[in-house]
Amino acid sequence: MSGDVARVSRVRRIVRDDRFTEAVIEGDRAREIEDHLADLLDVELGELRDYLRGNIRESADRLSGFRFIRGTHGGQYVRDPEGTDILPVRVSLPG
């Protein structure tokens, strides 16, 4: 049994080490990229940040291609050419 515990412990350590050693972009470089994108798109920096975060107030006329279908215990997004629902951040695209 102690071999199983050691193996699980080693796997957890590998996952934890991999998870916390991932390269990230520095804050100064992120600001440079944001500024450059805002200049290229001719938009305010706040508008760019809102768009990237998905903070978008949608009207019924803007088609997104997705529709949310509510069920008894939740719901799911489905593809719909006439759909106007926005997929939340980190939601995988329906097949």
N, C-alpha and C positions, 0 to 999 in steps of 0.2 A: 504493500500500500504506500510506503514512503516513496517509492519510485514514481508513482502516479502524482503524488503531491509535488515532488521536485519538478516533474515535467510541466505540470500546470503552472507552477511558480515561474519557471523559465519562459514559458509562452507568454504569460502576463508581462514579464519584464521586457521581452522583445517588443510586444505590442506597445507598451508604455514608452519605451525608448524611441521607437519609430514615430509614435504620435507626437512626442514633444521635441523632436529634433528636426522637424520639417522646416525647410527654409521659408522665411517670411520676408515680405518687402519692408524696407525701412520707412518710417513715417515721412521723412523729407522727400524720398523718392516718390512715395504715393502722392504727396502734395504736388510735386512737379508734373506727374502724369495727369492728375485731375485738372490742373491749370491748363496744360497743353490740350487736353480733350475739350475743355470748356471753350478755349480759344478757337480750336478747329471747328467746333459745332456752332460757335457764336451764341452760346447760352450762358446764363449765370451759373456760377459754381454750385450754388444751392440747388438749382434746378437739376443739374447733372447728378448730384448726390442723391436727390430724391428719386430720380429716374432709376439709378443703379440699385437703390434699395427697394424699388417697386412701390414707392409711395405715389401712386397715380390715381387721381380721381377720374373714374371712367364715366363716360356718357353711354347711353344705350346705342348711339349710332356708331361707335368705334368697334369694329369686329376684331376679335382676338383669335377666333378659330377654336375656342374651347367653351364648354358649358359645364356647370356644376350640377350634378344630379344628386338630390338628397334622398337618402334611404331611411330605413327605420332606425339604424344605429350609426349613422354617419353619412358619408357621401363620397363621390368620386368625380374627377374631371374626365370628360370624354371629348373627343374631337368633334367639332360641329362647325361647318363653314359659316353658319350664321351666328355662332356663339359670341358672346360679349364678356364672358367671365375671364378674369386675369388669373393665371396660375400663380400661387404664392411662391415665394422664394423657397428653394430646396424641395419643391414638389417635382417628382419625376414625370416626364411626359407620358401620357397614356399611349398605349400601343395601337 
